[in-house]
C-alpha cells in the first residue's frame, strides 16, 4: 500500500489525502524492486480513483513534492473524472504536489491561509558522460515547459510568466503565501481553517443527515434560517464548554447533541410537510368529487330537457290553463311552454 495517499468515501463524496513525499521516501537508496512495487501500487490506486462512483472528490494536499511522473499521472486521472474536483493546499506544499492541486474544477483550487506554496524547476540527479547529462538536461527543460503550461491553463498568466516564478533563486523558486499564490493564479480561494470547519458542519455531511424536500421557496428559506440559528447556538455552546473545562471537554458529546437536535427538527419538518401533502391530496379528492357531481347534474338536466320537449298540458309560467283551445292552438301552446321551461334551466 502507498503511504503518501489515502482514499475514503462517505455517501457520494470521496476524500483523497496526499501527505508526505509522492513516491519513494528514500529514492536515493531505492532498488528496481522498490520502483516496480511503487508503480504497481500507484497504478492500483489511480484505478481506484478512476472507478469512484461519486459526485464530489476532495483532495487534501500536504506534500513537499516527489516523483514528477506520479504527480502528473494523479493530476490527469483527477482531471478526467466526471465528479466535481476540489483541491485544498495545506502545510508546506511544493513542487509536483502543486500540479495535483491544478486538477480542480473552475474556482475550486483552495489553499489554507496558513499554508505556503513553492514552484521551482524540475530537479534530479544524473550520472554519466557529457552527452548523457546534456540529454537529461534537455528533457528536464521540456518538463519545465510542460509544468508551466499546466499552471497557465488555470490562470490568466502565460506559461513564460510561470516559468519565471519557477526560475527564481537559480531555479529553486521562492515560497509564496496563500494570498501571493492566489494573485499569481496558482489557486482560486484562500480559506480560514476555522471557517472551513464551520462550512463543513453546515453541509451536514459528517452527520449523515438528509434534509427533507420542501415544497416552496419560503419553506426552504425558513429551514435554512432555523438551521443557521441552531449552528450559532451550537458554536456558542461548543466554545463555552471548551473554555470552561478544557480537560473534560469532549467534542463528540457536543456534536451528538447537535445531531440529536437537528434530527428532531428535521423529523418535525418532515411531519409538517407530510401533513401539507395529505391536505393537498384531500383537496384533489374534493375537486374530483365536485366534478363528478357536476357531471351527474348535467346528465339530469339533459333528461329533464328531453321530458320538457314531450310535455303536454300545463304552462308553468302561467297561473291557469286556458279553458279551451283548438288543436292548432294546443300545439302552439305546448311549444311555447317547452321554450319557457328551457329558458328557466338555461337551455335554448
Buried (B, 14 or more C-beta within 10 A) or exposed (E): EBEBBBBEEEEEBBBBBBBBBBBBEEBEEBEEEBBEBBBEBBEEBBEBBEEBEBEBBBBBBBBBBBBBBBBBBBBBBBBEBEBBBBBBBBBBBBBBBBBBBBBBBEEBBBBBEEBBBBBBBBEEEEEEEEEEEEEBEEEBEEBBBBBBBBBBEBBEBEBEBBBEBBBBEEEEBEBBBBEBBBEBBBBBBBBEEEEBEBEEBEEBBEBEEEBBEBEEEEBEEEBEEEBEEBBEEBBEEBEEBEEEEEEEEEEEEBBEEBBEEBEEBBEEBBEEBEEBEEEEEEEEEEEEEEEEEEEEEEEEEEEBBEEBEEBEEEBEEEEEEEEEEEEEEBEEBBEEBBEBBBEEEEEE
